[in-house]
Amino acid sequence: MQDIKDCKGRLTCRGDALTGLVESLYKGQLTSTILSPGEVFTIERQGVITEVLRTGYNTFSVRSYEKAS
């Protein structure tokens, strides 16, 4: 599993690109999903939006930005 960080350098989730498993633990709540290639998992936390895209069978692409006020 690899650490996936947001645009502020904070750990957002962990993912395994080979299986597509993405897990996010926040305040004791664990959220997990398995992404197929082309699917996106979006996490919105403390004014930052992070999108994890499974681009293939062994890679993720991460886009993170601050939400407009």
PQR file with spaces between the fields and no chain letter, atoms N, CA, C, O and H, PARSE charges and radii, in Angstrom:
ATOM       1  N    MET     1       0.853   -1.170    0.000 -0.4000 1.5000
ATOM       2  CA   MET     1       0.000    0.000    0.000 -0.0000 2.0000
ATOM       3  C    MET     1       0.905    1.242    0.000  0.5500 1.7000
ATOM       4  O    MET     1       1.916    1.304    0.699 -0.5500 1.4000
ATOM       5  N    GLN     2       0.507    2.205   -0.796 -0.4000 1.5000
ATOM       6  CA   GLN     2       1.255    3.460   -0.858 -0.0000 2.0000
ATOM       7  C    GLN     2       0.453    4.566   -0.199  0.5500 1.7000
ATOM       8  O    GLN     2      -0.777    4.574   -0.255 -0.5500 1.4000
ATOM       9  H    GLN     2      -0.315    2.155   -1.364  0.4000 1.0000
ATOM      10  N    ASP     3       1.161    5.502    0.427 -0.4000 1.5000
ATOM      11  CA   ASP     3       0.518    6.663    1.024 -0.0000 2.0000
ATOM      12  C    ASP     3       0.117    7.634   -0.078  0.5500 1.7000
ATOM      13  O    ASP     3       0.892    7.880   -1.002 -0.5500 1.4000
ATOM      14  H    ASP     3       2.160    5.495    0.472  0.4000 1.0000
ATOM      15  N    ILE     4      -1.084    8.184    0.014 -0.4000 1.5000
ATOM      16  CA   ILE     4      -1.566    9.182   -0.936 -0.0000 2.0000
ATOM      17  C    ILE     4      -1.839   10.450   -0.133  0.5500 1.7000
ATOM      18  O    ILE     4      -2.652   10.447    0.791 -0.5500 1.4000
ATOM      19  H    ILE     4      -1.713    7.985    0.765  0.4000 1.0000
ATOM      20  N    LYS     5      -1.150   11.538   -0.497 -0.4000 1.5000
ATOM      21  CA   LYS     5      -1.239   12.786    0.256 -0.0000 2.0000
ATOM      22  C    LYS     5      -1.960   13.857   -0.547  0.5500 1.7000
ATOM      23  O    LYS     5      -1.981   13.827   -1.777 -0.5500 1.4000
ATOM      24  H    LYS     5      -0.489   11.541   -1.247  0.4000 1.0000
ATOM      25  N    ASP     6      -2.557   14.815    0.183 -0.4000 1.5000
ATOM      26  CA   ASP     6      -3.257   15.910   -0.468 -0.0000 2.0000
ATOM      27  C    ASP     6      -2.277   17.028   -0.824  0.5500 1.7000
ATOM      28  O    ASP     6      -1.073   16.895   -0.603 -0.5500 1.4000
ATOM      29  H    ASP     6      -2.540   14.839    1.182  0.4000 1.0000
ATOM      30  N    CYS     7      -2.792   18.124   -1.373 -0.4000 1.5000
ATOM      31  CA   CYS     7      -1.947   19.227   -1.827 -0.0000 2.0000
ATOM      32  C    CYS     7      -1.246   19.948   -0.681  0.5500 1.7000
ATOM      33  O    CYS     7      -0.328   20.733   -0.916 -0.5500 1.4000
ATOM      34  H    CYS     7      -3.770   18.232   -1.552  0.4000 1.0000
ATOM      35  N    LYS     8      -1.664   19.695    0.548 -0.4000 1.5000
ATOM      36  CA   LYS     8      -1.021   20.296    1.716 -0.0000 2.0000
ATOM      37  C    LYS     8      -0.047   19.334    2.384  0.5500 1.7000
ATOM      38  O    LYS     8       0.497   19.636    3.446 -0.5500 1.4000
ATOM      39  H    LYS     8      -2.410   19.057    0.740  0.4000 1.0000
ATOM      40  N    GLY     9       0.176   18.168    1.759 -0.4000 1.5000
ATOM      41  CA   GLY     9       1.122   17.196    2.281 -0.0000 2.0000
ATOM      42  C    GLY     9       0.585   16.305    3.382  0.5500 1.7000
ATOM      43  O    GLY     9       1.353   15.594    4.031 -0.5500 1.4000
ATOM      44  H    GLY     9      -0.266   17.922    0.897  0.4000 1.0000
ATOM      45  N    ARG    10      -0.727   16.330    3.607 -0.4000 1.5000
ATOM      46  CA   ARG    10      -1.337   15.505    4.647 -0.0000 2.0000
ATOM      47  C    ARG    10      -1.762   14.159    4.071  0.5500 1.7000
ATOM      48  O    ARG    10      -2.228   14.082    2.934 -0.5500 1.4000
ATOM      49  H    ARG    10      -1.351   16.907    3.080  0.4000 1.0000
ATOM      50  N    LEU    11      -1.599   13.098    4.862 -0.4000 1.5000
ATOM      51  CA   LEU    11      -2.017   11.765    4.439 -0.0000 2.0000
ATOM      52  C    LEU    11      -3.534   11.743    4.275  0.5500 1.7000
ATOM      53  O    LEU    11      -4.270   12.017    5.223 -0.5500 1.4000
ATOM      54  H    LEU    11      -1.221   13.160    5.786  0.4000 1.0000
ATOM      55  N    THR    12      -3.996   11.419    3.079 -0.4000 1.5000
ATOM      56  CA   THR    12      -5.424   11.386    2.791 -0.0000 2.0000
ATOM      57  C    THR    12      -5.952    9.954    2.820  0.5500 1.7000
ATOM      58  O    THR    12      -7.010    9.677    3.385 -0.5500 1.4000
ATOM      59  H    THR    12      -3.398   11.196    2.308  0.4000 1.0000
ATOM      60  N    CYS    13      -5.199    9.055    2.203 -0.4000 1.5000
ATOM      61  CA   CYS    13      -5.605    7.654    2.165 -0.0000 2.0000
ATOM      62  C    CYS    13      -4.393    6.812    1.801  0.5500 1.7000
ATOM      63  O    CYS    13      -3.292    7.324    1.598 -0.5500 1.4000
ATOM      64  H    CYS    13      -4.339    9.280    1.744  0.4000 1.0000
ATOM      65  N    ARG    14      -4.622    5.520    1.725 -0.4000 1.5000
ATOM      66  CA   ARG    14      -3.588    4.584    1.276 -0.0000 2.0000
ATOM      67  C    ARG    14      -4.198    3.748    0.158  0.5500 1.7000
ATOM      68  O    ARG    14      -5.389    3.441    0.180 -0.5500 1.4000
ATOM      69  H    ARG    14      -5.517    5.104    1.890  0.4000 1.0000
ATOM      70  N    GLY    15      -3.380    3.387   -0.810 -0.4000 1.5000
ATOM      71  CA   GLY    15      -3.906    2.625   -1.935 -0.0000 2.0000
ATOM      72  C    GLY    15      -2.953    1.566   -2.431  0.5500 1.7000
ATOM      73  O    GLY    15      -1.735    1.704   -2.313 -0.5500 1.4000
ATOM      74  H    GLY    15      -2.412    3.636   -0.828  0.4000 1.0000
ATOM      75  N    ASP    16      -3.509    0.514   -2.984 -0.4000 1.5000
ATOM      76  CA   ASP    16      -2.748   -0.553   -3.629 -0.0000 2.0000
ATOM      77  C    ASP    16      -3.158   -0.557   -5.097  0.5500 1.7000
ATOM      78  O    ASP    16      -4.235   -1.041   -5.446 -0.5500 1.4000
ATOM      79  H    ASP    16      -4.498    0.402   -3.080  0.4000 1.0000
ATOM      80  N    ALA    17      -2.303   -0.021   -5.946 -0.4000 1.5000
ATOM      81  CA   ALA    17      -2.646    0.129   -7.358 -0.0000 2.0000
ATOM      82  C    ALA    17      -2.812   -1.217   -8.064  0.5500 1.7000
ATOM      83  O    ALA    17      -3.552   -1.306   -9.043 -0.5500 1.4000
ATOM      84  H    ALA    17      -1.428    0.372   -5.663  0.4000 1.0000
ATOM      85  N    LEU    18      -2.150   -2.243   -7.595 -0.4000 1.5000
ATOM      86  CA   LEU    18      -2.260   -3.556   -8.235 -0.0000 2.0000
ATOM      87  C    LEU    18      -3.662   -4.150   -8.073  0.5500 1.7000
ATOM      88  O    LEU    18      -4.205   -4.732   -9.012 -0.5500 1.4000
ATOM      89  H    LEU    18      -1.549   -2.170   -6.800  0.4000 1.0000
ATOM      90  N    THR    19      -4.243   -4.002   -6.881 -0.4000 1.5000
ATOM      91  CA   THR    19      -5.585   -4.551   -6.630 -0.0000 2.0000
ATOM      92  C    THR    19      -6.684   -3.506   -6.790  0.5500 1.7000
ATOM      93  O    THR    19      -7.852   -3.856   -6.957 -0.5500 1.4000
ATOM      94  H    THR    19      -3.801   -3.529   -6.118  0.4000 1.0000
ATOM      95  N    GLY    20      -6.315   -2.213   -6.741 -0.4000 1.5000
ATOM      96  CA   GLY    20      -7.300   -1.136   -6.821 -0.0000 2.0000
ATOM      97  C    GLY    20      -7.891   -0.756   -5.477  0.5500 1.7000
ATOM      98  O    GLY    20      -8.777    0.097   -5.418 -0.5500 1.4000
ATOM      99  H    GLY    20      -5.366   -1.929   -6.605  0.4000 1.0000
ATOM     100  N    LEU    21      -7.421   -1.368   -4.393 -0.4000 1.5000
ATOM     101  CA   LEU    21      -7.940   -1.087   -3.059 -0.0000 2.0000
ATOM     102  C    LEU    21      -7.484    0.289   -2.595  0.5500 1.7000
ATOM     103  O    LEU    21      -6.298    0.614   -2.666 -0.5500 1.4000
ATOM     104  H    LEU    21      -6.701   -2.061   -4.441  0.4000 1.0000
ATOM     105  N    VAL    22      -8.438    1.104   -2.116 -0.4000 1.5000
ATOM     106  CA   VAL    22      -8.151    2.416   -1.544 -0.0000 2.0000
ATOM     107  C    VAL    22      -8.844    2.466   -0.189  0.5500 1.7000
ATOM     108  O    VAL    22     -10.033    2.165   -0.081 -0.5500 1.4000
ATOM     109  H    VAL    22      -9.401    0.840   -2.059  0.4000 1.0000
ATOM     110  N    GLU    23      -8.085    2.855    0.863 -0.4000 1.5000
ATOM     111  CA   GLU    23      -8.628    2.950    2.215 -0.0000 2.0000
ATOM     112  C    GLU    23      -8.349    4.330    2.786  0.5500 1.7000
ATOM     113  O    GLU    23      -7.245    4.860    2.658 -0.5500 1.4000
ATOM     114  H    GLU    23      -7.119    3.101    0.776  0.4000 1.0000
ATOM     115  N    SER    24      -9.364    4.902    3.416 -0.4000 1.5000
ATOM     116  CA   SER    24      -9.240    6.202    4.058 -0.0000 2.0000
ATOM     117  C    SER    24      -9.694    6.058    5.502  0.5500 1.7000
ATOM     118  O    SER    24     -10.815    5.623    5.766 -0.5500 1.4000
ATOM     119  H    SER    24     -10.260    4.472    3.520  0.4000 1.0000
ATOM     120  N    LEU    25      -8.816    6.426    6.443 -0.4000 1.5000
ATOM     121  CA   LEU    25      -9.140    6.368    7.862 -0.0000 2.0000
ATOM     122  C    LEU    25      -9.143    7.789    8.398  0.5500 1.7000
ATOM     123  O    LEU    25      -8.130    8.485    8.329 -0.5500 1.4000
ATOM     124  H    LEU    25      -7.905    6.779    6.228  0.4000 1.0000
ATOM     125  N    TYR    26     -10.282    8.222    8.933 -0.4000 1.5000
ATOM     126  CA   TYR    26     -10.399    9.581    9.457 -0.0000 2.0000
ATOM     127  C    TYR    26     -11.289    9.557   10.683  0.5500 1.7000
ATOM     128  O    TYR    26     -12.442    9.131   10.621 -0.5500 1.4000
ATOM     129  H    TYR    26     -11.104    7.656    8.989  0.4000 1.0000
ATOM     130  N    LYS    27     -10.745   10.017   11.793 -0.4000 1.5000
ATOM     131  CA   LYS    27     -11.466   10.075   13.062 -0.0000 2.0000
ATOM     132  C    LYS    27     -12.106    8.733   13.417  0.5500 1.7000
ATOM     133  O    LYS    27     -13.252    8.678   13.862 -0.5500 1.4000
ATOM     134  H    LYS    27      -9.808   10.363   11.844  0.4000 1.0000
ATOM     135  N    GLY    28     -11.357    7.663   13.217 -0.4000 1.5000
ATOM     136  CA   GLY    28     -11.811    6.326   13.586 -0.0000 2.0000
ATOM     137  C    GLY    28     -12.731    5.659   12.584  0.5500 1.7000
ATOM     138  O    GLY    28     -13.130    4.513   12.796 -0.5500 1.4000
ATOM     139  H    GLY    28     -10.425    7.707   12.856  0.4000 1.0000
ATOM     140  N    GLN    29     -13.080    6.330   11.509 -0.4000 1.5000
ATOM     141  CA   GLN    29     -13.970    5.753   10.504 -0.0000 2.0000
ATOM     142  C    GLN    29     -13.148    5.303    9.299  0.5500 1.7000
ATOM     143  O    GLN    29     -12.461    6.114    8.677 -0.5500 1.4000
ATOM     144  H    GLN    29     -12.756    7.260   11.338  0.4000 1.0000
ATOM     145  N    LEU    30     -13.215    4.030    8.975 -0.4000 1.5000
ATOM     146  CA   LEU    30     -12.496    3.473    7.838 -0.0000 2.0000
ATOM     147  C    LEU    30     -13.444    3.352    6.646  0.5500 1.7000
ATOM     148  O    LEU    30     -14.504    2.734    6.742 -0.5500 1.4000
ATOM     149  H    LEU    30     -13.772    3.372    9.480  0.4000 1.0000
ATOM     150  N    THR    31     -13.052    3.941    5.542 -0.4000 1.5000
ATOM     151  CA   THR    31     -13.801    3.825    4.292 -0.0000 2.0000
ATOM     152  C    THR    31     -12.893    3.138    3.289  0.5500 1.7000
ATOM     153  O    THR    31     -11.739    3.532    3.122 -0.5500 1.4000
ATOM     154  H    THR    31     -12.191    4.444    5.464  0.4000 1.0000
ATOM     155  N    SER    32     -13.399    2.124    2.626 -0.4000 1.5000
ATOM     156  CA   SER    32     -12.577    1.430    1.638 -0.0000 2.0000
ATOM     157  C    SER    32     -13.400    1.112    0.403  0.5500 1.7000
ATOM     158  O    SER    32     -14.620    0.954    0.460 -0.5500 1.4000
ATOM     159  H    SER    32     -14.336    1.804    2.761  0.4000 1.0000
ATOM     160  N    THR    33     -12.694    1.024   -0.712 -0.4000 1.5000
ATOM     161  CA   THR    33     -13.329    0.680   -1.978 -0.0000 2.0000
ATOM     162  C    THR    33     -12.296    0.028   -2.877  0.5500 1.7000
ATOM     163  O    THR    33     -11.093    0.156   -2.650 -0.5500 1.4000
ATOM     164  H    THR    33     -11.703    1.152   -0.758  0.4000 1.0000
ATOM     165  N    ILE    34     -12.762   -0.659   -3.882 -0.4000 1.5000
ATOM     166  CA   ILE    34     -11.881   -1.229   -4.895 -0.0000 2.0000
ATOM     167  C    ILE    34     -12.230   -0.560   -6.215  0.5500 1.7000
ATOM     168  O    ILE    34     -13.356   -0.665   -6.700 -0.5500 1.4000
ATOM     169  H    ILE    34     -13.739   -0.763   -4.066  0.4000 1.0000
ATOM     170  N    LEU    35     -11.245    0.133   -6.790 -0.4000 1.5000
ATOM     171  CA   LEU    35     -11.450    0.857   -8.048 -0.0000 2.0000
ATOM     172  C    LEU    35     -11.061    0.002   -9.242  0.5500 1.7000
ATOM     173  O    LEU    35     -10.038   -0.683   -9.219 -0.5500 1.4000
ATOM     174  H    LEU    35     -10.330    0.219   -6.395  0.4000 1.0000
ATOM     175  N    SER    36     -11.872    0.044  -10.275 -0.4000 1.5000
ATOM     176  CA   SER    36     -11.515   -0.530  -11.569 -0.0000 2.0000
ATOM     177  C    SER    36     -10.772    0.551  -12.345  0.5500 1.7000
ATOM     178  O    SER    36     -10.917    1.734  -12.037 -0.5500 1.4000
ATOM     179  H    SER    36     -12.702    0.600  -10.295  0.4000 1.0000
ATOM     180  N    PRO    37      -9.982    0.172  -13.340 -0.5600 1.5000
ATOM     181  CA   PRO    37      -9.311    1.208  -14.141  0.2800 2.0000
ATOM     182  C    PRO    37     -10.323    2.202  -14.699  0.5500 1.7000
ATOM     183  O    PRO    37     -11.348    1.813  -15.258 -0.5500 1.4000
ATOM     184  N    GLY    38     -10.020    3.496  -14.539 -0.4000 1.5000
ATOM     185  CA   GLY    38     -10.901    4.556  -15.003 -0.0000 2.0000
ATOM     186  C    GLY    38     -11.825    5.109  -13.931  0.5500 1.7000
ATOM     187  O    GLY    38     -12.444    6.151  -14.144 -0.5500 1.4000
ATOM     188  H    GLY    38      -9.187    3.812  -14.085  0.4000 1.0000
ATOM     189  N    GLU    39     -11.937    4.447  -12.788 -0.4000 1.5000
ATOM     190  CA   GLU    39     -12.802    4.922  -11.714 -0.0000 2.0000
ATOM     191  C    GLU    39     -12.063    5.895  -10.800  0.5500 1.7000
ATOM     192  O    GLU    39     -10.841    5.841  -10.661 -0.5500 1.4000
ATOM     193  H    GLU    39     -11.434    3.600  -12.615  0.4000 1.0000
ATOM     194  N    VAL    40     -12.841    6.790  -10.178 -0.4000 1.5000
ATOM     195  CA   VAL    40     -12.288    7.836   -9.322 -0.0000 2.0000
ATOM     196  C    VAL    40     -12.877    7.712   -7.921  0.5500 1.7000
ATOM     197  O    VAL    40     -14.068    7.441   -7.764 -0.5500 1.4000
ATOM     198  H    VAL    40     -13.834    6.834  -10.291  0.4000 1.0000
ATOM     199  N    PHE    41     -12.042    7.910   -6.909 -0.4000 1.5000
ATOM     200  CA   PHE    41     -12.459    7.981   -5.512 -0.0000 2.0000
ATOM     201  C    PHE    41     -12.158    9.399   -5.052  0.5500 1.7000
ATOM     202  O    PHE    41     -11.012    9.842   -5.131 -0.5500 1.4000
ATOM     203  H    PHE    41     -11.075    8.131   -7.037  0.4000 1.0000
ATOM     204  N    THR    42     -13.176   10.121   -4.569 -0.4000 1.5000
ATOM     205  CA   THR    42     -13.014   11.516   -4.171 -0.0000 2.0000
ATOM     206  C    THR    42     -13.153   11.645   -2.659  0.5500 1.7000
ATOM     207  O    THR    42     -14.085   11.115   -2.055 -0.5500 1.4000
ATOM     208  H    THR    42     -14.106    9.761   -4.505  0.4000 1.0000
ATOM     209  N    ILE    43     -12.198   12.367   -2.058 -0.4000 1.5000
ATOM     210  CA   ILE    43     -12.203   12.616   -0.624 -0.0000 2.0000
ATOM     211  C    ILE    43     -12.211   14.127   -0.425  0.5500 1.7000
ATOM     212  O    ILE    43     -11.349   14.830   -0.950 -0.5500 1.4000
ATOM     213  H    ILE    43     -11.441   12.798   -2.549  0.4000 1.0000
ATOM     214  N    GLU    44     -13.183   14.623    0.331 -0.4000 1.5000
ATOM     215  CA   GLU    44     -13.250   16.042    0.655 -0.0000 2.0000
ATOM     216  C    GLU    44     -13.087   16.177    2.158  0.5500 1.7000
ATOM     217  O    GLU    44     -13.888   15.653    2.932 -0.5500 1.4000
ATOM     218  H    GLU    44     -13.884   14.051    0.757  0.4000 1.0000
ATOM     219  N    ARG    45     -12.033   16.891    2.567 -0.4000 1.5000
ATOM     220  CA   ARG    45     -11.729   17.003    3.986 -0.0000 2.0000
ATOM     221  C    ARG    45     -11.057   18.334    4.283  0.5500 1.7000
ATOM     222  O    ARG    45     -10.060   18.684    3.652 -0.5500 1.4000
ATOM     223  H    ARG    45     -11.382   17.317    1.939  0.4000 1.0000
ATOM     224  N    GLN    46     -11.593   19.064    5.226 -0.4000 1.5000
ATOM     225  CA   GLN    46     -11.019   20.319    5.713 -0.0000 2.0000
ATOM     226  C    GLN    46     -10.688   21.291    4.578  0.5500 1.7000
ATOM     227  O    GLN    46      -9.604   21.872    4.549 -0.5500 1.4000
ATOM     228  H    GLN    46     -12.403   18.779    5.738  0.4000 1.0000
ATOM     229  N    GLY    47     -11.618   21.460    3.655 -0.4000 1.5000
ATOM     230  CA   GLY    47     -11.459   22.422    2.569 -0.0000 2.0000
ATOM     231  C    GLY    47     -10.574   21.983    1.424  0.5500 1.7000
ATOM     232  O    GLY    47     -10.246   22.791    0.556 -0.5500 1.4000
ATOM     233  H    GLY    47     -12.499   20.987    3.678  0.4000 1.0000
ATOM     234  N    VAL    48     -10.178   20.712    1.402 -0.4000 1.5000
ATOM     235  CA   VAL    48      -9.331   20.186    0.330 -0.0000 2.0000
ATOM     236  C    VAL    48     -10.037   19.003   -0.332  0.5500 1.7000
ATOM     237  O    VAL    48     -10.569   18.128    0.352 -0.5500 1.4000
ATOM     238  H    VAL    48     -10.444   20.055    2.108  0.4000 1.0000
ATOM     239  N    ILE    49     -10.038   18.982   -1.654 -0.4000 1.5000
ATOM     240  CA   ILE    49     -10.620   17.881   -2.418 -0.0000 2.0000
ATOM     241  C    ILE    49      -9.476   17.096   -3.053  0.5500 1.7000
ATOM     242  O    ILE    49      -8.610   17.666   -3.717 -0.5500 1.4000
ATOM     243  H    ILE    49      -9.606   19.693   -2.209  0.4000 1.0000
ATOM     244  N    THR    50      -9.483   15.786   -2.841 -0.4000 1.5000
ATOM     245  CA   THR    50      -8.469   14.901   -3.408 -0.0000 2.0000
ATOM     246  C    THR    50      -9.175   13.834   -4.230  0.5500 1.7000
ATOM     247  O    THR    50     -10.066   13.145   -3.734 -0.5500 1.4000
ATOM     248  H    THR    50     -10.187   15.322   -2.302  0.4000 1.0000
ATOM     249  N    GLU    51      -8.773   13.703   -5.484 -0.4000 1.5000
ATOM     250  CA   GLU    51      -9.353   12.705   -6.389 -0.0000 2.0000
ATOM     251  C    GLU    51      -8.285   11.680   -6.739  0.5500 1.7000
ATOM     252  O    GLU    51      -7.214   12.024   -7.240 -0.5500 1.4000
ATOM     253  H    GLU    51      -8.049   14.263   -5.887  0.4000 1.0000
ATOM     254  N    VAL    52      -8.592   10.416   -6.469 -0.4000 1.5000
ATOM     255  CA   VAL    52      -7.682    9.315   -6.778 -0.0000 2.0000
ATOM     256  C    VAL    52      -8.267    8.565   -7.970  0.5500 1.7000
ATOM     257  O    VAL    52      -9.357    8.002   -7.876 -0.5500 1.4000
ATOM     258  H    VAL    52      -9.462   10.136   -6.063  0.4000 1.0000
ATOM     259  N    LEU    53      -7.554    8.554   -9.078 -0.4000 1.5000
ATOM     260  CA   LEU    53      -7.992    7.892  -10.305 -0.0000 2.0000
ATOM     261  C    LEU    53      -7.107    6.677  -10.543  0.5500 1.7000
ATOM     262  O    LEU    53      -5.882    6.793  -10.563 -0.5500 1.4000
ATOM     263  H    LEU    53      -6.667    9.012   -9.154  0.4000 1.0000
ATOM     264  N    ARG    54      -7.710    5.534  -10.721 -0.4000 1.5000
ATOM     265  CA   ARG    54      -6.930    4.348  -11.093 -0.0000 2.0000
ATOM     266  C    ARG    54      -6.781    4.378  -12.608  0.5500 1.7000
ATOM     267  O    ARG    54      -7.737    4.126  -13.342 -0.5500 1.4000
ATOM     268  H    ARG    54      -8.706    5.440  -10.705  0.4000 1.0000
ATOM     269  N    THR    55      -5.580    4.687  -13.065 -0.4000 1.5000
ATOM     270  CA   THR    55      -5.338    4.897  -14.487 -0.0000 2.0000
ATOM     271  C    THR    55      -5.058    3.612  -15.252  0.5500 1.7000
ATOM     272  O    THR    55      -5.212    3.573  -16.472 -0.5500 1.4000
ATOM     273  H    THR    55      -4.803    4.891  -12.468  0.4000 1.0000
ATOM     274  N    GLY    56      -4.661    2.589  -14.568 -0.4000 1.5000
ATOM     275  CA   GLY    56      -4.372    1.309  -15.222 -0.0000 2.0000
ATOM     276  C    GLY    56      -4.419    0.210  -14.176  0.5500 1.7000
ATOM     277  O    GLY    56      -4.945    0.409  -13.081 -0.5500 1.4000
ATOM     278  H    GLY    56      -4.536    2.621  -13.576  0.4000 1.0000
ATOM     279  N    TYR    57      -3.874   -0.939  -14.508 -0.4000 1.5000
ATOM     280  CA   TYR    57      -3.908   -2.056  -13.568 -0.0000 2.0000
ATOM     281  C    TYR    57      -2.799   -1.996  -12.531  0.5500 1.7000
ATOM     282  O    TYR    57      -2.707   -2.883  -11.683 -0.5500 1.4000
ATOM     283  H    TYR    57      -3.446   -1.101  -15.397  0.4000 1.0000
ATOM     284  N    ASN    58      -1.945   -0.962  -12.578 -0.4000 1.5000
ATOM     285  CA   ASN    58      -0.906   -0.858  -11.562 -0.0000 2.0000
ATOM     286  C    ASN    58      -0.515    0.589  -11.234  0.5500 1.7000
ATOM     287  O    ASN    58       0.558    0.820  -10.678 -0.5500 1.4000
ATOM     288  H    ASN    58      -2.019   -0.241  -13.267  0.4000 1.0000
ATOM     289  N    THR    59      -1.369    1.564  -11.569 -0.4000 1.5000
ATOM     290  CA   THR    59      -1.032    2.961  -11.279 -0.0000 2.0000
ATOM     291  C    THR    59      -2.253    3.773  -10.851  0.5500 1.7000
ATOM     292  O    THR    59      -3.380    3.521  -11.277 -0.5500 1.4000
ATOM     293  H    THR    59      -2.241    1.376  -12.020  0.4000 1.0000
ATOM     294  N    PHE    60      -1.982    4.759   -9.988 -0.4000 1.5000
ATOM     295  CA   PHE    60      -2.963    5.752   -9.584 -0.0000 2.0000
ATOM     296  C    PHE    60      -2.499    7.115  -10.074  0.5500 1.7000
ATOM     297  O    PHE    60      -1.299    7.354  -10.213 -0.5500 1.4000
ATOM     298  H    PHE    60      -1.066    4.963   -9.642  0.4000 1.0000
ATOM     299  N    SER    61      -3.436    7.999  -10.332 -0.4000 1.5000
ATOM     300  CA   SER    61      -3.148    9.396  -10.588 -0.0000 2.0000
ATOM     301  C    SER    61      -3.913   10.176   -9.523  0.5500 1.7000
ATOM     302  O    SER    61      -5.089    9.910   -9.276 -0.5500 1.4000
ATOM     303  H    SER    61      -4.411    7.805  -10.219  0.4000 1.0000
ATOM     304  N    VAL    62      -3.237   11.145   -8.888 -0.4000 1.5000
ATOM     305  CA   VAL    62      -3.851   11.886   -7.791 -0.0000 2.0000
ATOM     306  C    VAL    62      -3.923   13.365   -8.164  0.5500 1.7000
ATOM     307  O    VAL    62      -2.941   13.955   -8.616 -0.5500 1.4000
ATOM     308  H    VAL    62      -2.282   11.361   -9.088  0.4000 1.0000
ATOM     309  N    ARG    63      -5.088   13.944   -7.968 -0.4000 1.5000
ATOM     310  CA   ARG    63      -5.298   15.382   -8.179 -0.0000 2.0000
ATOM     311  C    ARG    63      -5.876   15.936   -6.883  0.5500 1.7000
ATOM     312  O    ARG    63      -6.883   15.439   -6.379 -0.5500 1.4000
ATOM     313  H    ARG    63      -5.886   13.465   -7.601  0.4000 1.0000
ATOM     314  N    SER    64      -5.231   16.967   -6.352 -0.4000 1.5000
ATOM     315  CA   SER    64      -5.674   17.526   -5.080 -0.0000 2.0000
ATOM     316  C    SER    64      -5.644   19.052   -5.186  0.5500 1.7000
ATOM     317  O    SER    64      -4.703   19.636   -5.723 -0.5500 1.4000
ATOM     318  H    SER    64      -4.413   17.371   -6.761  0.4000 1.0000
ATOM     319  N    TYR    65      -6.701   19.685   -4.660 -0.4000 1.5000
ATOM     320  CA   TYR    65      -6.784   21.138   -4.721 -0.0000 2.0000
ATOM     321  C    TYR    65      -7.663   21.665   -3.598  0.5500 1.7000
ATOM     322  O    TYR    65      -8.508   20.950   -3.059 -0.5500 1.4000
ATOM     323  H    TYR    65      -7.466   19.211   -4.224  0.4000 1.0000
ATOM     324  N    GLU    66      -7.445   22.939   -3.254 -0.4000 1.5000
ATOM     325  CA   GLU    66      -8.267   23.568   -2.225 -0.0000 2.0000
ATOM     326  C    GLU    66      -9.610   23.970   -2.822  0.5500 1.7000
ATOM     327  O    GLU    66      -9.691   24.464   -3.947 -0.5500 1.4000
ATOM     328  H    GLU    66      -6.759   23.520   -3.692  0.4000 1.0000
ATOM     329  N    LYS    67     -10.643   23.749   -2.049 -0.4000 1.5000
ATOM     330  CA   LYS    67     -11.994   24.088   -2.469 -0.0000 2.0000
ATOM     331  C    LYS    67     -12.152   25.618   -2.474  0.5500 1.7000
ATOM     332  O    LYS    67     -11.706   26.291   -1.545 -0.5500 1.4000
ATOM     333  H    LYS    67     -10.578   23.348   -1.136  0.4000 1.0000
ATOM     334  N    ALA    68     -12.773   26.149   -3.496 -0.4000 1.5000
ATOM     335  CA   ALA    68     -13.000   27.597   -3.584 -0.0000 2.0000
ATOM     336  C    ALA    68     -13.959   28.034   -2.483  0.5500 1.7000
ATOM     337  O    ALA    68     -14.939   27.347   -2.193 -0.5500 1.4000
ATOM     338  H    ALA    68     -13.136   25.602   -4.250  0.4000 1.0000
ATOM     339  N    SER    69     -13.668   29.184   -1.872 -0.4000 1.5000
ATOM     340  CA   SER    69     -14.546   29.645   -0.795 -0.0000 2.0000
ATOM     341  C    SER    69     -15.689   30.470   -1.297  0.5500 1.7000
ATOM     342  O    SER    69     -16.514   30.928   -0.507 -0.5500 1.4000
ATOM     343  H    SER    69     -12.871   29.741   -2.107  0.4000 1.0000
